[in-house]
């Protein structure tokens, strides 16, 4: 009887078991072990309760995420280990029938890359679709939901996106009232309807029994699924044989990518922002980087300050806030001003804008305390305006929100997060007849003394790298901040 080095068995839709001798198990474990980015700042590491590593293969129970099967097979093949499959992992190529697509009566034709993404998902049952903002991920999701016709859970990060997904499905021609149930803000988490659309925050404390009803789970804006709570949800969906993640951005770290692939499946790049702009599906886009040089006296006074102290100074700087307000008021087209801190910064900027703006100019303030219906109303109103201003938190309007008639985005709070920056940029990329070009105003701060750079200026340099990788045109302007 032929012997094998490794035996792979399907446990459920979340895990596979990889049986092998101890030495090889450790080798596999080492291959799927990574340092967590920023681990040195995590309290458990500082207290020496954790070594800063995430281990995706458990040498004790021999369990590995199902979605990492392809990575495992490649690892074993390259080292010439023999493998026996105790379960059927074969998937068959599937292509969406044209007559089925016609039967959906979607009011416009899906693009070629959208159909390619649908066919890839149907052929693999699980995948992580990497497709940029405004590429039409909700239509891809809709077609898959209609095809599989099974109990479905769609997870999104914000209540606004719950409403937006529901509305999108309605616009595609579906009877959402009799097919979709939305969950947020204390609404009933159970329903006999086939599709549940919910924020992950509303469900993560539910027991496994609740999640066992779902055969299809979809994670929109899936880059957020690396958090412990979201991972917990995905691992409770033990019967979800169809698992689709959709996101426009990954944070660039191997750890993040492999965790998401483990939960959903291998990455499939649907298209790119540059291709969508070249094909005129997205608005032309430019970045104006405004580098504010703060007075030398202030730079000297702040010398040696830590990151938190620098941030506190910047968001509290009256001169800087005046500059941001004047910049925003000077734009005569729809503008989204994004902030990170509500009371310390966002509300101050909003009050200054309201005080100085024309009484007829519509200005809105959106943060975590703004209810979902109001956010949706604001989004709809701005679509019909020409010079509205939305002062919004990154958490609420920095991800996924669809406002086609948006011309400008202003970054008022410095960050180096790849995901956060690209998601926020996506707010302005949606094409609309009212705009010729979309513009991001990236506000950076020069507080350096001599050759020593300050923290947030370093973050700006990281953003520049991201912009260049994405082939975004960037113009830099150095401005002396007047106090």
ABEGO torsion letter per residue (X at the ends): XBBBABBBBBABAABBBBBBBAAAAAAAAAAABBBBBGAAABAAAAAGABAGBBBABBAAAGBBBAAAAAAAAAAAAAAGBBBBBABBABBBBBBBBAAAAAAAGBABBBBAAAAAAAAAAAAAGBBBBBBBBGAGAAAAAAAAAAAAGBBBBBBBABAAAAAAAAAAAAAAGBBAAAABBBBBGGBBABBABABBBBBAAAAAABBAAAAAABABBBBBGAAAAABAAAAAAAAABAABABBBBBBABBAGBAAAAAAAAAAAEBBBBABBAAAAAAAGABBBBBBBBBBBBBBAAAAAAABGBBAAAAAAAAAABAAAAAAAAAAAAABABBBBBBBABAAAAAAAAAAAAAAABBAABBBBBBBAABBAAAAAAAAAAAAABAABBBBBBAAAAABGBBBAABABBBBABBBABAAAAAAAAAAAABBBAABABBBBBBBBBBABBEABBBAAAAAAAAAAAAAAAAGBBBBBBBBBBBX
